[in-house]
Amino acid sequence: MIIVLKKGTEQREIDTLTDMIVSQGITVNPIVGSDLTILGLIGDTSKVDDTQIESYRCVERIMHVAEPFKKANRMFHPTPSVVKVGNAEVGGPKLAVMAGPCSVESREQITEVAQAVKDAGAAVLRGGAFKPRTSPYAFQGLKYEGLDLLCAAKEATGLPIVSEIMSPFDIDVFVEKVDLIQVGARNMQNFDLLRQLGRIRKPVLLKRGLSATIEEWLMSAEYIMAGGNTDVILCERGIRTFETYTRNTVDLGAIPAVKKLSHLPVIVDPSHGTGKWWMVEPLARAAVAVGADGVVIEVHNDPVHALCDGQQSIKPDVFADIMADIRKIAAAVGREV
């Protein structure tokens, strides 16, 4: 439920109305704009008496929200959110480009790639330390050593880092060492992990699950936000369909859909979305054109010998070309890189 207040409502009137609603076991989320103040009601509002609320002279109108997600809902937060990741921002006028290898393999590899993507204009360095793989025999990442190598690359380049967490037991380590904690597609509905990430004050990159609907995706964001952590970035990384030519099917239609439903920033991962390096460039361009707040791209200095996902990784020179294209498209849609 949303309560729209009349223009010029004084704070004491807002406090009186809020106290009455809270006394009924409902959480009130106030959103104060330059011209409009609204109160977002979160909880079981089925027993709330509309007529009682309307009796308050400061109330302009009441709106019932059908969607089950509240804190992620644009109706509760009309202004698009901007999430800070180190010295970068996601969701503002400037597009956020995250780039780096699927897996951290060595100090030389991650430092070389980090410098290359920074020189090309990337704002955030991505790198996998813990790797959830389909096969238990595949390379699982360097784990804690990988995080340390990412930190070394950050120190050398100044780029904030994003890496994927797999276990709730590693949250403290990630809070200490990582600027943006990624929740992978396979953990999108790991609700225990999401709840615990809601208790920290570190931004979270939430990837869409392999077969998740948009509502399920936003409800997973709601789990994090309900715990108090509102710094959530959504990532469309392709969903599983009947098509087998590509690794996944990139749902670019999800970008404007999420923008309509939610205030959270949303980026696109064309690398996992296609699984083919030569498709990354056109999908990255399309993501920017359709309104994404950024892209995350896998870049490797030697894809042929990569320990993970070499077939979808691009070389640094190709990444530089993509950045040049993105700048042109960003300017055309009123954004910048």
C-alpha positions as CSV (number, residue, x, y, z in Angstrom):
1,M,0.0,0.0,0.0
2,I,1.2,3.5,-0.8
3,I,-0.2,6.7,0.8
4,V,0.3,9.9,-1.2
5,L,0.4,13.0,1.0
6,K,-0.8,16.4,0.0
7,K,1.8,19.0,-1.0
8,G,3.0,21.0,1.9
9,T,2.3,18.4,4.6
10,E,4.2,19.3,7.7
11,Q,6.5,16.8,9.4
12,R,4.4,16.7,12.6
13,E,1.4,15.5,10.5
14,I,3.6,12.8,8.8
15,D,4.8,11.7,12.3
16,T,1.3,11.4,13.7
17,L,0.0,9.4,10.7
18,T,3.2,7.2,10.8
19,D,2.8,6.4,14.5
20,M,-0.8,5.3,14.0
21,I,0.2,2.9,11.2
22,V,3.2,1.5,13.0
23,S,1.0,0.8,16.0
24,Q,-0.8,-1.8,13.8
25,G,2.4,-3.7,13.1
26,I,3.1,-2.2,9.7
27,T,6.5,-0.8,8.6
28,V,6.4,2.6,7.1
29,N,9.0,3.6,4.4
30,P,8.8,7.4,3.8
31,I,10.0,8.8,0.4
32,V,10.4,12.5,0.5
33,G,10.7,14.3,-2.9
34,S,10.9,17.9,-3.9
35,D,7.2,18.1,-4.7
36,L,5.7,14.9,-3.4
37,T,5.9,12.8,-0.2
38,I,4.7,9.3,-0.1
39,L,4.5,6.6,2.6
40,G,5.2,3.0,1.6
41,L,3.5,0.5,3.8
42,I,5.3,-2.8,4.1
43,G,3.8,-5.9,5.9
44,D,0.3,-7.4,6.1
45,T,-1.9,-4.4,5.1
46,S,-5.0,-6.5,4.6
47,K,-6.4,-5.4,7.9
48,V,-5.5,-1.7,7.5
49,D,-8.6,0.5,7.4
50,D,-8.4,2.8,4.4
51,T,-11.2,5.0,5.7
52,Q,-9.2,5.6,8.9
53,I,-6.2,6.7,6.9
54,E,-8.3,8.9,4.6
55,S,-9.6,10.7,7.7
56,Y,-6.2,12.3,8.1
57,R,-6.4,15.7,6.3
58,C,-2.8,15.3,5.0
59,V,-3.7,12.3,2.9
60,E,-4.2,12.9,-0.9
61,R,-4.9,9.3,-1.9
62,I,-4.2,5.6,-1.2
63,M,-2.8,3.2,-3.8
64,H,-2.7,-0.6,-3.4
65,V,0.3,-2.3,-4.7
66,A,-0.3,-5.7,-6.4
67,E,3.3,-6.8,-6.7
68,P,4.7,-8.9,-3.7
69,F,8.0,-7.0,-3.8
70,K,7.8,-3.7,-1.9
71,K,11.3,-2.2,-1.2
72,A,12.4,-3.0,-4.8
73,N,9.2,-1.6,-6.2
74,R,9.4,1.7,-8.2
75,M,6.1,2.8,-6.7
76,F,7.7,2.9,-3.3
77,H,10.8,4.6,-4.7
78,P,10.0,6.6,-7.9
79,T,13.6,7.9,-8.3
80,P,16.0,5.4,-9.9
81,S,18.6,4.2,-7.3
82,V,22.3,4.8,-7.8
83,V,24.6,2.3,-6.1
84,K,28.2,3.3,-5.3
85,V,30.9,0.6,-5.9
86,G,34.2,2.0,-4.6
87,N,34.8,5.1,-6.7
88,A,32.3,4.1,-9.3
89,E,28.5,4.5,-9.5
90,V,25.9,2.2,-11.1
91,G,22.5,3.6,-12.1
92,G,23.4,7.2,-12.7
93,P,24.0,9.0,-16.0
94,K,27.3,7.3,-16.5
95,L,27.3,3.6,-17.6
96,A,29.2,1.2,-15.4
97,V,31.4,-1.2,-17.4
98,M,32.7,-4.2,-15.4
99,A,35.4,-6.3,-17.0
100,G,38.0,-9.0,-16.3
101,P,38.6,-12.7,-16.5
102,C,36.1,-15.4,-15.5
103,S,38.7,-16.9,-13.1
104,V,41.7,-15.4,-11.4
105,E,44.6,-17.6,-12.5
106,S,47.8,-15.8,-11.4
107,R,49.1,-12.5,-10.3
108,E,50.5,-11.7,-13.7
109,Q,47.3,-12.6,-15.5
110,I,44.9,-10.6,-13.3
111,T,47.2,-7.6,-13.1
112,E,47.8,-7.5,-16.9
113,V,44.0,-7.8,-17.6
114,A,43.1,-5.3,-14.9
115,Q,45.5,-2.7,-16.4
116,A,44.2,-3.3,-19.9
117,V,40.5,-3.0,-19.0
118,K,41.2,0.2,-17.0
119,D,43.1,1.7,-19.9
120,A,40.1,1.0,-22.2
121,G,37.7,2.7,-19.7
122,A,36.3,0.0,-17.4
123,A,35.1,1.2,-14.0
124,V,35.1,-2.1,-12.1
125,L,37.4,-5.2,-12.3
126,R,35.6,-8.5,-12.2
127,G,37.3,-11.8,-11.4
128,G,36.2,-15.2,-10.1
129,A,38.0,-16.6,-7.0
130,F,35.3,-19.1,-6.2
131,K,33.9,-20.9,-9.2
132,P,30.6,-22.8,-9.2
133,R,31.1,-25.3,-12.0
134,T,28.7,-27.9,-13.5
135,S,31.4,-30.6,-13.2
136,P,33.0,-31.3,-9.8
137,Y,36.2,-32.1,-11.7
138,A,36.5,-28.6,-13.4
139,F,38.7,-25.8,-12.1
140,Q,37.0,-24.5,-9.0
141,G,39.0,-21.2,-8.7
142,L,41.9,-20.2,-6.5
143,K,39.5,-19.3,-3.7
144,Y,41.1,-17.1,-0.9
145,E,44.3,-16.8,-2.9
146,G,42.3,-15.5,-5.8
147,L,40.7,-12.8,-3.6
148,D,44.2,-11.7,-2.5
149,L,45.3,-11.5,-6.1
150,L,42.2,-9.4,-6.9
151,C,43.2,-7.1,-4.1
152,A,46.7,-6.8,-5.5
153,A,45.3,-5.9,-8.9
154,K,43.0,-3.3,-7.2
155,E,46.0,-1.8,-5.5
156,A,47.9,-1.6,-8.7
157,T,45.1,-0.1,-10.8
158,G,42.7,1.6,-8.4
159,L,39.8,-0.3,-9.8
160,P,37.1,-1.5,-7.3
161,I,36.5,-5.3,-7.6
162,V,33.5,-7.6,-7.9
163,S,33.7,-11.3,-7.2
164,E,31.2,-14.1,-6.6
165,I,30.4,-15.5,-3.2
166,M,29.2,-19.0,-2.8
167,S,28.9,-19.6,0.9
168,P,27.4,-17.6,3.8
169,F,30.5,-18.5,5.8
170,D,32.6,-16.3,3.6
171,I,30.6,-13.1,4.0
172,D,33.1,-11.6,6.5
173,V,36.0,-12.2,4.1
174,F,34.1,-10.7,1.2
175,V,33.0,-7.6,3.2
176,E,36.7,-7.0,4.0
177,K,38.2,-7.6,0.5
178,V,35.5,-7.1,-2.2
179,D,33.8,-3.8,-3.2
180,L,30.8,-5.5,-4.8
181,I,29.6,-9.0,-3.8
182,Q,28.2,-11.0,-6.7
183,V,25.5,-13.6,-6.1
184,G,25.6,-16.0,-9.1
185,A,22.6,-17.3,-11.0
186,R,22.7,-20.7,-9.2
187,N,22.5,-18.9,-5.8
188,M,19.8,-16.4,-6.8
189,Q,17.3,-18.3,-4.6
190,N,19.7,-19.3,-1.9
191,F,17.5,-17.5,0.6
192,D,19.7,-18.1,3.6
193,L,22.6,-16.4,1.8
194,L,20.4,-13.5,0.6
195,R,19.1,-12.9,4.2
196,Q,22.6,-12.7,5.5
197,L,23.7,-10.4,2.7
198,G,20.8,-8.2,3.8
199,R,22.5,-7.6,7.2
200,I,25.7,-6.2,5.8
201,R,26.4,-2.8,4.3
202,K,28.2,-3.8,1.1
203,P,26.6,-3.5,-2.4
204,V,25.4,-6.8,-3.9
205,L,25.3,-7.7,-7.6
206,L,22.4,-10.2,-8.0
207,K,22.4,-12.2,-11.2
208,R,19.1,-13.6,-12.6
209,G,18.6,-17.3,-12.1
210,L,18.8,-19.7,-15.0
211,S,15.0,-20.1,-15.2
212,A,13.8,-17.3,-13.0
213,T,10.9,-15.0,-13.9
214,I,11.4,-11.3,-13.5
215,E,9.2,-11.4,-10.4
216,E,11.2,-14.2,-8.8
217,W,14.4,-12.2,-9.6
218,L,13.0,-9.1,-7.9
219,M,11.7,-11.1,-5.0
220,S,15.3,-12.3,-4.4
221,A,16.4,-8.7,-4.4
222,E,13.6,-8.1,-1.8
223,Y,15.2,-10.7,0.5
224,I,18.4,-8.7,0.6
225,M,16.6,-5.3,0.9
226,A,14.2,-6.5,3.6
227,G,17.3,-7.1,5.8
228,G,18.3,-3.5,5.5
229,N,20.8,-3.6,2.6
230,T,19.3,-1.5,-0.2
231,D,22.4,-1.4,-2.4
232,V,21.4,-4.0,-4.9
233,I,22.3,-4.2,-8.6
234,L,20.5,-6.6,-10.9
235,C,22.2,-8.5,-13.7
236,E,20.6,-10.1,-16.7
237,R,22.9,-12.9,-17.7
238,G,20.7,-15.0,-20.0
239,I,18.1,-17.6,-19.1
240,R,17.7,-21.2,-20.1
241,T,15.3,-21.8,-23.1
242,F,14.8,-24.5,-25.7
243,E,17.5,-22.8,-27.9
244,T,20.8,-24.7,-27.9
245,Y,22.9,-22.6,-30.3
246,T,23.9,-20.2,-27.5
247,R,24.8,-21.0,-23.9
248,N,21.8,-19.0,-22.7
249,T,19.2,-16.7,-24.2
250,V,19.8,-13.0,-23.3
251,D,16.4,-11.5,-22.3
252,L,17.0,-7.9,-23.4
253,G,13.2,-7.3,-22.9
254,A,13.8,-7.7,-19.2
255,I,15.7,-4.4,-19.0
256,P,12.8,-2.1,-19.8
257,A,10.5,-4.4,-17.8
258,V,12.6,-4.1,-14.7
259,K,13.0,-0.4,-15.2
260,K,9.2,-0.1,-15.2
261,L,8.7,-2.3,-12.1
262,S,11.8,-1.4,-10.0
263,H,14.1,1.5,-9.1
264,L,17.1,-0.8,-8.9
265,P,19.9,-0.4,-11.5
266,V,20.2,-3.3,-13.9
267,I,23.2,-4.4,-16.1
268,V,23.7,-7.1,-18.7
269,D,26.3,-9.9,-19.0
270,P,26.6,-10.7,-22.7
271,S,29.4,-13.1,-22.0
272,H,27.4,-15.7,-20.0
273,G,24.4,-14.7,-22.0
274,T,25.7,-16.1,-25.2
275,G,28.7,-18.3,-24.4
276,K,30.4,-17.1,-27.7
277,W,33.1,-14.5,-27.7
278,W,32.1,-13.1,-31.1
279,M,28.5,-12.4,-29.9
280,V,29.6,-10.3,-26.9
281,E,30.2,-7.1,-28.9
282,P,26.7,-6.9,-30.6
283,L,24.9,-7.9,-27.4
284,A,26.8,-5.3,-25.4
285,R,25.8,-2.6,-27.9
286,A,22.2,-3.7,-27.7
287,A,22.2,-3.7,-23.9
288,V,23.2,-0.1,-23.8
289,A,20.7,0.8,-26.5
290,V,17.8,-0.8,-24.6
291,G,18.6,1.1,-21.4
292,A,20.9,-1.0,-19.3
293,D,22.9,0.8,-16.7
294,G,26.0,-1.0,-17.7
295,V,27.6,-4.3,-18.8
296,V,29.9,-6.9,-17.3
297,I,32.2,-8.5,-19.8
298,E,34.7,-11.4,-19.5
299,V,38.2,-10.3,-20.8
300,H,41.2,-12.6,-20.8
301,N,44.7,-12.0,-22.1
302,D,45.0,-15.6,-23.5
303,P,41.4,-17.1,-23.9
304,V,42.7,-20.2,-25.7
305,H,44.5,-21.3,-22.5
306,A,41.9,-19.9,-20.0
307,L,41.1,-22.3,-17.2
308,C,37.4,-21.3,-17.3
309,D,35.1,-20.0,-20.1
310,G,37.7,-19.2,-22.7
311,Q,35.2,-19.6,-25.5
312,Q,33.2,-16.6,-24.3
313,S,36.1,-14.4,-23.2
314,I,37.4,-11.6,-25.4
315,K,40.9,-10.2,-25.7
316,P,41.8,-6.7,-24.4
317,D,42.0,-5.2,-27.9
318,V,38.5,-6.4,-28.7
319,F,37.3,-5.0,-25.4
320,A,38.8,-1.6,-26.4
321,D,36.8,-1.7,-29.6
322,I,33.6,-2.6,-27.7
323,M,34.2,0.4,-25.4
324,A,34.5,2.7,-28.4
325,D,31.2,1.4,-29.7
326,I,29.5,1.7,-26.3
327,R,30.6,5.3,-26.0
328,K,28.8,6.2,-29.3
329,I,25.6,4.4,-28.4
330,A,25.6,5.8,-24.9
331,A,25.8,9.4,-26.3
332,A,22.8,8.5,-28.6
333,V,20.7,7.5,-25.6
334,G,21.7,10.3,-23.4
335,R,24.3,8.4,-21.3
336,E,28.0,8.5,-21.0
337,V,30.9,6.1,-20.3
